[in-house]
């Protein structure tokens, strides 16, 4: 069996890498978005905990009056 390829192997590899590049970029962007979302969730949770502490402190102060 004879396979004739007009393109050199280096060019074929380069084309394959260029075709895969957008998928890598999209994957990286998705990962960054997910990390950003996780950071926002952590901040929201921390703020919720702090708000609960402040409310408890306010209740304790009102009981002491």
C-alpha positions as CSV (number, residue, x, y, z in Angstrom):
1,X,0.0,0.0,0.0
2,X,1.4,3.4,-1.0
3,X,0.2,6.5,0.7
4,X,1.0,9.8,-1.0
5,X,0.8,12.9,1.2
6,X,1.7,16.2,-0.4
7,X,2.1,18.0,2.9
8,X,5.2,17.5,5.1
9,X,4.6,16.0,8.5
10,X,5.6,19.2,10.3
11,X,2.9,21.1,8.5
12,X,0.3,18.5,9.3
13,X,1.2,18.6,13.0
14,X,1.1,22.4,12.9
15,X,-2.4,22.4,11.4
16,X,-3.6,19.8,13.9
17,X,-2.3,22.0,16.8
18,X,-4.0,25.1,15.3
19,X,-7.3,23.2,15.0
20,X,-7.0,22.1,18.7
21,X,-6.0,25.6,20.0
22,X,-9.6,27.0,20.1
23,X,-10.8,24.1,22.1
24,X,-7.9,24.6,24.6
25,X,-8.7,28.3,24.8
26,X,-12.4,27.6,25.4
27,X,-11.5,25.1,28.1
28,X,-9.2,27.6,29.8
29,X,-11.9,30.3,29.7
30,X,-14.4,27.9,31.1
31,X,-12.0,27.0,33.9
32,X,-11.4,30.6,34.7
33,X,-15.2,31.3,34.7
34,X,-15.7,28.4,37.1
35,X,-13.0,29.6,39.4
36,X,-14.5,33.1,39.4
37,X,-17.9,31.6,40.3
38,X,-16.4,29.5,43.1
39,X,-14.7,32.6,44.5
40,X,-18.0,34.5,44.4
41,X,-19.8,31.7,46.1
42,X,-17.1,31.6,48.9
43,X,-17.4,35.4,49.4
44,X,-21.2,35.2,49.6
45,X,-21.0,32.4,52.1
46,X,-18.5,34.3,54.2
47,X,-20.7,37.4,54.1
48,X,-23.7,35.3,55.1
49,X,-21.8,34.0,58.1
50,X,-20.6,37.5,59.1
51,X,-24.2,38.8,58.8
52,X,-25.5,36.0,61.1
53,X,-22.8,36.8,63.7
54,X,-23.7,40.5,63.6
55,X,-27.4,39.6,64.0
56,X,-26.7,37.4,67.0
57,X,-24.6,40.2,68.5
58,X,-27.4,42.7,68.0
59,X,-29.9,40.3,69.7
60,X,-27.5,39.9,72.6
61,X,-27.1,43.7,72.9
62,X,-30.8,44.3,72.8
63,X,-31.4,41.7,75.6
64,X,-28.8,43.5,77.8
65,X,-30.7,46.8,77.7
